[in-house]
Amino acid sequence: MEGDFIVIEGIDGSGTTTQTKLLCEWLDKKGKEYVRTQEPVKEELHIGKVIKEHLVQDDDDHSPESIALAFAADRLIHLEDRIIPALKEGKTVVSDRYYHSSMVYQPEHGADLSWVKEINKHARKPDATIIVDVPAEESMKRQQKRDGGESSVIFENLDFQKNIRERYIKLEEGLEEDIYIVDGVRSKQEVHEDVVEIVREVMEK
Ligand code: TYD
């Protein structure tokens, strides 16, 4: 039997990486085989690494379309190399970000949403996508704390993060798949408990 494919999404600073980690620790304790992964893929020789180091860093130099295509290519290769084989072996796959990120970030930079959907149409649908929802102000505060308070672009980014959050909340309307929104403005453990409840239900289906 195929494993379940779980995606954790949210605006920058929402805690997707923490929740991915906590979920994998829970799966481990339950004795379930799992693969923890993320997008963009950050290993050497992967398109995701090129995106992180050369495209996203200076994204004023690149069109939202070229960046969207690079993310989509990274994703399909990620699926073929890692996600699909693991699911076929019956493992649960937990990914920190997936095509939902492309559907919110690249249109916010100016790419056409229906075109972004089109170039991602060959990417397998997750069995559940969990959006960790936090207000933009909270995400900015967390990022500032993480960066040692030295970021001067924080307030310029506030509107951007607000728009990204709105896009995440609206995402379900146009996608025929199971999307769950959890309140991320609580302790890590409380958020984790909601995540586990959702994943438990998905696994029992
Ligand atoms: P991420 O690696 O999660 O950030 P970090 O490790 O630096 O905290 O993601 C990098 C950024 O890339 C993040 O702002 C979201 C963005 N992104 C897109 O714009 N489109 C995509 O398809 C993906 C997967 C990420």
Residues whose N, C-alpha, C, O or C-beta is under 5 A from the ligand:
A	BS01	TYD	D12 E39 P40 F71 R97 Y98 S101 S102 Y105 Q106
